[in-house]
Amino acid sequence: MDRDQFARLVEETLAGLPRKYKKLLHNIAVMVEDQPPASRRGALSSLLGIYHGVPFQHRGPYYGNTPPDVIVIYQQPIESISSSDEEVRERIREVVFHEIGHYFGLSEADLRDIEK
């Protein structure tokens, strides 16, 4: 799948978020990259996406003039575990929802429980 098509699927996933969550997304950028940086590939070879930032629940009155939080979705790892374009679409949805969960302050354990 070419990058533009993959990025459109990420955008569609974001556009399809429930309104009550979408309206809470502030100061966040979502990007697509080919794969995680080499420094993250070793133990995290199955890394499909990552969230960097200050989780929403930890933002207070002091939060301002801050660079945007970033969610990065990694195209090659997602494609490598998918056998069809439809499966790529579903994996993108899962990864985007997972990383947005981190934005809202959910831990890996919380997300595993929700995703069961």
N, C-alpha and C positions, 0 to 999 in steps of 0.2 A: 504494500500500500504506500502511495507516495505521501510525503510529509503534509501537504495541503489537505488531503482527504482525511488523514489521521487527526490533524488539528481541528478540522471541521467537526469531527465526531466528539472531540473534547469540548468544543464550543456548544454543540447541541446538548451534551450532557449537562453543562452548566446552565444553559437556558431552560432545561427541563426540571431544574431543581424546584422543589415546592417553594412557593412564594414566601412562606413564613421563615424559611432559612435563607433564601436568596437576599431578602431585604436586610439581613444581618451581616452579610459579607461586605466588609469595608477595608480599604487599604490592602488589597490582595491582588497579586498577579499570578496568572496560571500560564505556565509555559510548557512547551513540548521540546524535549531533547532526544537525540538518538539513543543514548545510553548513559548510565551513571558515570561519573568521572572515575578514572582508574583507581584513585585512592579509596573509592567506596565499593569497588567490584569484588574484592576478595571474599570476605565473610558474608557480604550482602549481595551475592551474585544474582539473587532473584529479586532485587530491588526494582519495583515497577513504578514507584513514585515516591516523592518525599515532600514534606512540609517544613519550611523554615519560617520562624517568626514568633510573635508574641500571641499565644492563644487568646481568643476573644474574652474568656472569663478572667484573664489577668490584666486586661486593659482597664485603666482607671482614668481619673481626671488628668493625670500626668502624661497620658499617652497622646502624643502629638508630634508633629514634625519628625515623623519616623518613616524610614523607607518602607515600602510595602512588604508585607509577608509574601512568600513565594511558594507556590505549589509547582513542582516539576513532574511531568508525566513522561516516562521513558518509553519511547516507541519500540525499539528493538526487543527489549525483554518481554513486552506485552505481546508482540507479534510472535515471538519464539514459543510461547506457551499456548498460542491460539491456532486452531486448524482451519478457520474460515473468517471471512470479513465480519460475519455476525458475531462470532466469538470474540473478535477484536473489539467490536462495539460493546459487548457485555463486560469484558475485562476493563475497558476504559471507564465504563460506568462504575464498576466496583472500586477501581483505584481512585477515581475522582471523589466518590463518596467517602472512601476511607481517609483520604488526605483532608477533606473538609471536616471530617470528624476530629482530626488533630487540631484544625483551626479552632474548633469549638471546645478544645481542651480534653478530648477523650484520649485515654491511654491505649496502648496496643492491646492490653488485656480487656479494656472496655469494648474496643472495637471487635475483638475476636468473639466476645460474648454476643454482641449485636449481630454479627455476620453469620452466626451459626444457624 
